[in-house]
Amino acid sequence: MSTVEELLTAFRGRLDVPWRPDEAPAGRIWILWYAKEHERRVRGRLGEFRLATEQAGKGWREFDLAPRFGEWVASQKWFERAAKKPNTLSTVIPQFEQHLVGQLRAELAQCGPDDLLALTGVASLFGLLRASALIAQVADAVPGRLVVAFPGTHQGGIYRLLDARDGWNYLAVPIPSADVV
């Protein structure tokens, strides 16, 4: 697996590739994949990814998924009842997913064709909804690039979040581009 230094090097290399305005939606999605053990290291060094992006003449925005479910649930009228019966929360996951898609689309609407939106906290979706479903629902709204900080594996074109779920084959640009084991 790649170290954070190797990820930064691969990320800088990807930033050097000119951004085509006619790129297909899947090509506008970058999956920055790394061993799940590196999640805190990558999040702790996001400033370096931002700096690399800005040095490449691109804009940087961040959208952190980690607090979104808790914030959403706590804001619901039915929160107190659900807190007493947590097994009922699974019935509201589709509502949360649509809320999250709306938030992410609104954030993407603030981006221009030379902006990169960093999507972090993807691991917080584990057990709630699939990262692949979220990405698929917003891919057509990405004006510049969406880089997904992805703690998991990428092997043979298949991504696995936290190495645990069934993988999915997505046409996004993997960073690093080669399988690293």
Residue pairs with C-beta under 8 A, 6 or more apart in sequence:
1 34
1 35
1 38
1 180
1 181
2 10
2 34
2 35
2 176
2 180
3 38
4 34
4 38
4 41
4 42
4 45
6 176
6 180
7 32
7 34
7 42
7 175
7 176
8 45
8 48
8 49
8 52
10 175
10 176
10 177
11 32
11 49
11 52
11 147
11 175
12 52
12 56
14 30
14 173
14 175
14 177
15 52
15 53
15 56
15 58
16 56
19 58
19 113
19 114
19 144
19 145
20 27
21 113
24 171
25 139
25 140
25 142
26 139
26 170
26 171
26 172
27 171
27 172
27 173
28 139
28 142
28 144
28 145
28 146
29 135
29 139
29 142
29 145
29 146
29 148
29 170
29 172
29 173
30 145
30 146
30 147
30 148
30 172
30 173
30 174
30 175
31 147
31 148
31 150
31 154
31 159
31 170
31 172
31 173
31 174
31 175
32 42
32 49
32 147
32 148
32 149
32 150
32 175
33 150
33 151
33 152
33 153
33 154
33 159
33 174
33 175
33 176
34 42
34 149
34 150
34 151
35 151
35 153
36 123
36 151
36 152
36 162
36 163
38 151
39 123
39 151
42 149
42 151
43 120
43 149
46 62
46 118
46 120
46 149
49 60
49 118
49 147
50 60
50 62
50 118
53 59
53 60
53 116
54 60
57 114
58 114
58 115
58 116
58 144
58 145
59 111
59 112
59 114
59 115
59 116
59 144
60 115
60 116
60 118
61 107
61 110
61 111
61 115
61 116
61 117
61 118
62 117
62 118
62 120
63 103
63 104
63 107
63 117
63 118
63 119
63 120
64 120
64 121
65 100
65 119
65 120
65 121
65 122
65 124
65 125
66 120
66 121
66 123
66 124
67 121
67 124
68 100
68 103
68 121
68 124
69 96
69 124
69 128
72 96
72 99
72 100
73 79
73 82
73 89
73 92
73 96
76 82
76 92
82 88
82 89
82 92
93 128
93 129
96 128
96 129
97 129
97 133
97 134
100 129
100 134
101 134
101 137
101 138
104 119
104 134
104 138
105 138
105 141
107 117
108 117
108 138
108 141
108 142
108 143
108 146
109 141
111 117
111 142
111 143
111 144
112 143
112 144
113 143
113 144
114 144
115 143
115 144
115 145
116 144
116 145
116 146
116 147
117 142
117 144
117 145
117 146
117 147
118 147
118 149
119 146
119 147
119 148
119 149
120 149
121 149
122 131
122 148
122 149
122 150
122 151
122 161
123 151
123 161
123 162
125 131
125 134
125 161
126 161
126 162
126 164
126 165
130 161
130 165
130 168
131 148
131 150
131 161
132 159
132 168
132 170
135 146
135 148
135 170
135 172
138 146
139 146
147 175
148 172
150 159
150 161
151 161
151 162
152 159
152 160
152 161
152 162
152 163
153 159
153 160
153 163
153 167
154 160
154 174
154 179
155 179
155 181
156 179
157 169
158 167
158 168
158 169
159 167
159 168
159 169
159 170
159 174
160 166
160 167
